[in-house]
Amino acid sequence: MPRRVLVTGGGRGLGAQIVRELASAGHEVIFTYRSASAEADALVKELSGKKISAKAVDLADEQAVEKFAAGLENEAPLSGFVHNAGMSYDALAALMKISEAEKVMRVNFWSFVRISQALIRPMTRARDGRIVVIGSLAALHANVGNGAYGASKAALFAFARTLATETARRGVTVNYIAPGFLDTEMLAPYAQYRDKLEAGIPSGRLGKPEDVAGLVAFLMSPSAAYITDAVLPVDGGLSAALGVHR
C-alpha cells in the first residue's frame, strides 16, 4: 500500500538511501534537509518520475520546527514518518558543553517529539500509521565521549516505546532501529580507526546505508503491520559480541 511518508535528514547518507528505498517501493516521500541543498536537489533529480519533494528545515531551531510541524497539521495527512535526522557531539561527560548538548537534543529528540505530535492524530483517526525511529546502539551501550549523543538517542528510545504503547490500538506502529557503525560521512572523523572497528564486528565490516534502508522499507509495508515497539539492532552482530574476544 503506497504511503505518504516524511523522512527527516534525507539529503545525504543514510537518509538519502531511505528516501531511495521508499520511493522505489512506490511511496510518496517528503524529506527534510538542513545544509545539504545541492545533495537534496540531486536526489530529487535522480528520482524524477517518482513522487518526491524536499524541504529545508533546521531542526536545531525550535521556531523553525514549530512552523514546520504546524504546516504539516494543515497539509494532506501523512501515514508514514521516519526520523533519521541526527547530530553528533563528542566530549567527555565532565567537559561537555551544555549548549552543544542541548543542540543535539533539539535535533535528535525534541524535533521528533514535536513532529510526531503533528502526525499522530491524523494517523490514529485513519487507524493507520507507521513511525520508524533511527536510533543508535549508543542508546543501549556506553561509549567514551558519547554522552550527549547517547543520551539523545536513549531519550528517543524511551519516547518511541511509550508512543508505541499509546497508539497500537489505533493501528499505528512505532519501531526503533539501532544501527551500529555505518559507512557514512558521520563516521569520517574516525577513519583512522576503521580497521579496528571492523575487527570488532562479527560480520567483519561496517554497515552500509542499504542495510538499514531496506529494513525501513519493510517496516512501512503491509507485512510489518503486527510489529510495533520493536528494538532492531542493525550492527553485524556487534551488540551480541560483548566480552572477551578470541
C-alpha positions in Angstrom: 0.0 0.0 0.0 1.6 3.3 -1.1 2.0 5.8 1.7 2.8 9.5 2.1 6.0 9.4 4.1 8.1 12.1 5.8 11.8 11.5 6.2 13.9 13.9 8.3 17.5 14.3 7.3 17.0 12.8 3.9 19.5 14.9 1.9 22.6 12.7 2.2 24.0 9.4 3.6 21.6 7.0 5.3 18.7 9.4 4.9 19.1 9.7 1.2 19.2 5.9 0.9 16.0 5.6 2.9 14.4 8.1 0.5 15.5 6.0 -2.5 14.2 2.8 -1.0 10.8 4.3 -0.1 10.4 6.0 -3.4 11.3 2.7 -5.2 8.6 1.0 -3.2 6.0 3.4 -4.6 5.6 5.7 -1.6 5.3 9.4 -1.9 8.2 10.9 0.0 8.8 14.3 1.5 12.2 14.7 3.1 13.9 17.5 5.1 17.4 18.7 4.9 19.4 21.4 6.7 22.5 22.4 4.7 22.7 19.6 2.0 20.8 21.7 -0.6 23.0 20.5 -3.5 22.6 16.9 -2.5 18.9 17.3 -2.0 18.4 18.8 -5.4 20.5 16.0 -6.9 18.4 13.4 -5.1 15.1 14.9 -6.4 16.6 14.9 -9.9 17.8 11.4 -9.5 14.3 10.2 -8.6 12.4 12.3 -11.2 9.3 10.5 -12.2 8.6 9.4 -8.6 6.6 11.4 -6.0 9.3 13.1 -4.1 9.9 16.6 -2.7 12.4 18.3 -0.4 12.0 21.0 2.3 14.8 22.9 4.0 14.3 22.8 7.8 16.8 23.5 10.6 15.8 21.0 13.3 18.1 22.7 15.8 15.9 25.8 15.5 12.9 25.5 17.8 10.8 28.1 16.0 11.6 26.5 12.6 10.5 23.1 13.9 7.3 24.6 15.3 6.5 26.3 12.0 7.2 23.1 10.0 5.1 21.0 12.4 2.2 23.5 12.2 2.4 23.4 8.5 2.1 19.6 8.5 -1.1 19.8 10.5 -2.6 21.8 7.7 -1.4 19.6 4.8 -2.7 16.3 3.4 -2.2 13.6 6.1 0.9 11.5 6.2 0.7 7.8 7.1 4.5 7.3 7.5 7.3 9.1 9.4 11.0 8.2 9.5 13.0 10.3 11.9 16.5 9.9 10.6 18.0 13.4 11.2 20.8 13.3 13.7 23.6 15.4 15.1 26.7 14.2 17.0 28.8 15.9 19.6 31.8 14.2 21.2 33.0 15.3 24.6 33.9 13.7 27.9 30.9 13.9 30.3 32.8 16.1 32.7 33.8 18.6 30.0 30.6 18.6 27.9 29.2 22.0 27.0 25.6 22.2 27.9 24.8 24.5 25.0 26.2 21.9 22.5 24.4 19.1 24.2 21.1 21.0 24.1 21.5 21.5 20.3 22.0 17.7 19.9 18.8 17.1 21.9 16.8 19.6 19.8 17.8 17.9 16.6 17.8 14.2 17.7 15.0 14.2 20.2 12.8 17.3 20.5 12.2 17.7 16.8 10.9 14.1 16.7 8.5 14.8 19.6 7.0 17.9 18.0 6.7 16.4 14.5 5.2 13.2 15.8 2.6 15.3 17.7 1.6 16.8 14.4 1.2 13.5 12.7 -0.2 11.2 15.4 -3.8 12.4 15.4 -4.4 12.0 11.6 -2.8 8.6 11.8 -4.9 7.4 14.7 -8.1 8.8 13.1 -7.3 6.9 10.0 -6.3 3.9 12.2 -3.2 3.6 10.0 0.3 4.9 10.5 4.0 3.8 10.5 6.7 5.6 12.5 10.3 4.5 12.4 13.0 6.0 14.6 16.6 5.7 13.5 18.3 5.5 16.9 21.7 4.1 17.7 23.5 1.4 19.7 24.8 4.4 21.7 21.4 4.4 23.4 21.9 0.9 24.7 25.7 0.6 25.2 28.0 3.3 26.7 31.0 4.7 24.8 33.6 7.2 26.0 32.8 10.7 24.8 29.4 9.8 23.6 27.3 11.2 26.5 25.3 13.8 24.7 24.6 11.8 21.6 23.9 8.6 23.5 21.5 10.5 25.8 19.6 11.9 22.9 19.2 8.5 21.3 18.2 7.0 24.6 15.5 9.6 25.0 14.3 8.7 21.6 14.2 5.1 22.6 12.1 5.7 25.7 9.7 8.1 23.9 9.2 5.8 20.9 8.3 2.8 23.2 5.8 5.0 25.0 4.4 6.2 21.8 4.1 2.6 20.5 2.0 1.5 23.6 -0.2 4.6 23.3 -1.1 4.2 19.7 -1.1 0.4 19.0 -4.8 0.0 19.4 -5.4 2.7 16.8 -3.4 1.0 14.0 -0.1 2.9 14.4 3.2 1.1 14.7 6.3 2.7 16.2 9.7 0.9 15.9 13.2 1.8 16.9 16.2 0.8 14.6 19.6 0.8 16.4 22.3 0.9 13.7 25.9 0.1 14.6 28.8 1.7 12.7 27.6 2.7 9.3 30.0 3.7 6.4 28.7 7.3 6.0 30.0 10.8 6.4 29.2 10.7 10.2 31.9 8.1 10.6 34.5 10.1 8.7 36.2 11.6 11.8 37.0 8.1 12.9 38.5 6.9 9.6 41.9 6.2 11.2 40.2 3.6 13.4 38.3 1.9 10.6 40.4 -1.3 10.7 40.0 -1.6 14.5 36.2 -1.0 14.2 35.8 -3.7 11.6 37.9 -6.2 13.5 35.5 -5.8 16.5 32.3 -6.5 14.4 31.5 -10.2 14.0 30.4 -9.7 10.4 33.8 -8.1 9.7 32.6 -5.0 8.0 31.0 -1.6 8.6 27.3 -1.4 7.8 26.0 0.1 4.6 23.1 2.6 4.3 21.3 -0.1 2.3 21.4 -2.4 5.3 19.2 0.0 7.3 17.1 1.5 4.5 15.8 -1.9 3.5 14.5 -2.5 7.0 12.8 0.9 7.0 11.0 0.0 3.7 9.9 -3.3 5.2 8.5 -1.6 8.3 6.4 0.6 6.0 5.0 -2.5 4.2 1.8 -4.4 4.9 3.9 -7.4 6.1 5.0 -5.4 9.2 1.6 -4.5 10.4 1.9 -6.5 13.7 5.4 -5.3 14.5 5.5 -2.4 17.0 7.6 -1.4 20.0 10.5 -3.4 18.5 14.1 -2.5 19.0 16.0 -3.7 16.0 19.8 -3.6 16.0 21.4 -3.5 12.6 25.0 -3.9 13.6 26.6 -7.0 12.1 26.4 -8.8 15.4 28.3 -6.1 17.3 25.8 -5.8 20.3 26.0 -9.6 20.8 29.8 -9.7 20.9 30.4 -8.2 24.3 33.0 -9.8 26.4 36.4 -11.4 25.7 37.4 -11.5 22.0 39.4 -14.6 20.9 
